Amino acid sequence: MPKTITLAAVFLAAGMTAAAAGQPVPIDRTPDPDEQRNIFTLQVENDFFNLVGKSDRDYTNGVRIGWLSPALSDLPDGWARMLTLPTFFGEGPVDSVTRRVGVSFGQNLYTPQDTETSRPIFDDRPYAAWLYMSVALQSTYKRVDPRSGADDPVRLDTLQLDFGLVGPAAGGAFVQNNFHRLINDSPANGWANQLHNEPTLDLTFERRWRTGHGIVLDRPKLEYDLVPIVGAAVGNVSTYASVGGLLRVGKDLRADFGPPRARPALPGSEGFVGKGFAWYLFFGVSGSAVARDMFLDGNTDGNSMHVTHRPFVAEGTVGLALLFRGVRVSFTQVVRTPSFFERDRFDQFASINVTFRY
């Protein structure tokens, strides 16, 4: 069994053991009506959408469709204990939790900078395609606001299992080159050098808090909040630990915890509430300590193209989210520091997300 898969099993067992020692938080018996509806998501990430500097390299395209269930009405105590990861950083107690199950399907494509040559390139990232399915449990923890008596969402936990396939069977060459033909662009000629077929299994945990909430203006009402984020992943696609946060400025920020992202980034907030018009600008920074990145390190057996990943990577994001009558649309621009030693270049791409309730 690959070492990263063993680490994933150890990580999961440790989390379950720690959670079993605590008391499960009671499920919210009167969740927000919006949380009793299905959530559907369509997400496209591509460097073509960059605000500045169009490119066609590195993480060049990602597509994901997702579904998030209505709020679960009950969960056996044993499962509640097993799926509740313990608090840390001295977090205060919460009064209830709303749990939802999510399923999503996605495909990511990665290419080197020179896509014209068909020869192997030994000093740039290898071609790679990843086709995956994710199963997630999202838990929104709430605390009663003493001023209004309403349940205020204060923490979001996402526990997610990704399994899929890297290699020619993931269809990267077919998708990219047929799309390039459609838009009358040159094909990428090096897909014969891509990572070979390998099944993948990854476990991810992310925790977000809504903190530092305040009012910038009363009329019209303009709010701000801070959303600290921590996360970790173990698996043969990626193994890392990450810490960061978002600063948001806008209207009705309790509607969500920030826009979602495609894997292998931290998942983000799939669900949202609210019926009126809400919006916010957001600015984020994060840093990751990376132990493994298959799209740089190559296949687990070592018999593939590869480069040397950098152990620390930083990322900056800026974007806008609009919410109106059960629909959320967000745009996120991402800039990432160099991720491997052979090339000293920044990576950038943009993400467009459309989420709606039904």
Buried (B, 14 or more C-beta within 10 A) or exposed (E): EBEBBEBBEEBBEEBBEEBEEEEBBEBBEEBBEBBBBEBBBEBBBBBBBBEEEEBBBBBBBBBBEBBBBBBBEEBEEEBBBBBBBEBEEEEEEBBBBBBBBBEBBBBBBBBBEEBEEEEEBEEBBBBBBBBBEBEBBBBBBBBEEEEEEEBBBBBBBBBBBBBBBBBBEBBBBEBBBEEBEEEEEEBBBBBEBBBBEBEBBBBBBBBBBBEEBEEEEEEEEEBBBBBBBBBBBBBBBBBBBBBBBBBBBBBBBBBBBBBBBBBBBBBBBBBBBBEEEBBBEBEBBBEBEBBBBBBBBBBBEEEBBBBEBBEEBBBBBBBBBBBEEBEBBBBBBBBBBBBBEBBEBEBBBBBBBEBBBE
